[in-house]
Amino acid sequence: MTESGEPAHNIAGGEGNDEEAAGVSPASSEPGTRAEAVVDRLGELYWQTSYGSQQAFESLVRTILSQNTSDQASQPAHDALMEQFGDEALAHSLAAADRDEIAVIIQPGGLHNQKSAVIKRVAAHVLEMYGSAEAFDRYVREEGAVEVRDTLLELKGVGPKTADCVLLFAGGRDGVFPVDTHVHRIYRRLGIAPPDADHETVRTDLESDLPPEKCGYGHTTSIQFGREYCTARDPVCLEDPEACPLSDLCDRVGINGESGTVVDPAETLD
């Protein structure tokens, strides 16, 4: 953990963020929705901070590396990629590199053949469409969020979570709540999103239920909460509901303490 309490390794969000929480409103004593009450609680438990310090192209590469793997696996792959190709002229270096070379370097992160092809392809696209990583960064920060998101989603290998992470961590956009596996699990367990909601439904529900300035740290604190308390197979509430800091706000959908079983919330509808 960093001094600010944020994880030192969070591949999608970058390394520990020491930015001051500029523009972040303190937790309200009267949250407008249950989702806001949850995020306020998590903000008190972990951190409240704003985002937007990353360069857009590196943020895009970071998040591609984080797809379908853990930070423990993807962080070494990112570090090795940066060591080999450097921070300067990164897009040019990756676009010119042999795909097999990229694949070998990022192999510890998993799915290295697939991800190396995506990284090389997006590097070439950024240079072709914007001329430089710097121009792409300006585009991500200055153009409308909906336009930027739609543009990113047109790239093969870039899904909604990846696009939203770039908007949040590079663009510094309020009102963007990326949904990964932790967020998807947690907010359906809580009963805030429907049990069978897909990732996009969870995202739109959260973004409509939260003040825009709380979405960024809502995302990162939810991930930390998912790692420490609301894990996929063994949430702390399975043995002791009161051990969870969100026990009074949670419907525990899919969790049966009496039988000691945990199922995906969608399975409760069968």
C-alpha positions, 0 to 999 in steps of 0.5 A: 500500500502507498501512504495514501492507502491506495494499492501500489499495484493496480494495473488498470489504474496505474501504480499508487496514485498520490494525487490530491482529491481535487474536485471530490466532494466529501461523503454526504451524510444523506446519500441520494441512493444506496449505491452512493451510500456504498461508495461513501462507505468504501471511500471512508474505508480506503481512499477518495481521490481523483484521477487523470494523470496517466498518458492515454496510450500507456493507459490503453496498453496497461488496461489491455494487459490487465484483461482476463488476468490479475494485477500480480500477473499483468504488472510484471508484463507491463514493467517488462514492456516499459523496460524494453520499449521505454516511456518515450516514443512508446507508440512508435516503438510498439508499432515497429516491433515484431509481434513475437517480440512483444508476445515474449516480453508480456508472456507472464501476463497471460494471453500473450499472443492475443494481447501482443497483436492487440497492442501492436495494432492499437499502436499503429492505429494511434499513429495513423489516426492521430500522428502521435501518442501526444495527439491521442492523449489530447483527444482523450482528454478534450473531446466528448466522453461519449465520442472518445468511448465510441472511438475506442470501442471501434478498436478490435480487442478494446472492450467497454472496461478498457475504454472506460479505464482510459477515460477515467485514468487518462482522461480524468473524466467524472461520471465514468465507472469502469466495470470489471469482474469485481464490480460486476460481482459486488453490485449484483450481490449487494442487490443494487444491480439486477442479479442477471445484469450484464457488465454494461447494465451494471455500469449504466446503473452505477453511473446514473445512481452516483454523483459524477465525481464519486465514480472514479474512486467508487471503481477503485475502492470497489476493486479493493473491497472485492479483493479483501472482503467480497471475493468470488468464492469465499466472501467474509460474510459467508461465516460472519455477516458482521465481518463485512463493512457493508453488511447493513447495505447488502442483500447478499444475493447468491450467498447462503450462510446456512448451507455455506454456499456461494453462487453467481447472483444470476443463478438465484433466478433459476 
